[in-house]
Amino acid sequence: MKLNLLSCDAQRPDKRAISKCITEISKQGNPSLSNELADILLEGDAVDIEVHDKNSGSALRALRKLDIDYEIVE
């Protein structure tokens, strides 16, 4: 499943938590790439990630908990 992470609406976004979440849910699982993607997301640009299908429900819950707006692409 592909997700488009649109924005983070948290008043005080936790970059480290966002990066860790992206690492855990994405197929790439690369911490340095996840850190870069978290930076891009917090700057206001959208980010595309691919999520393991077996983790899709928990991934969406984790994103909602971090106040990250997303849309499902596939």
Order of alpha helices (4+ residues) and beta strands (2+ residues): beta-alpha-alpha-beta-alpha-beta
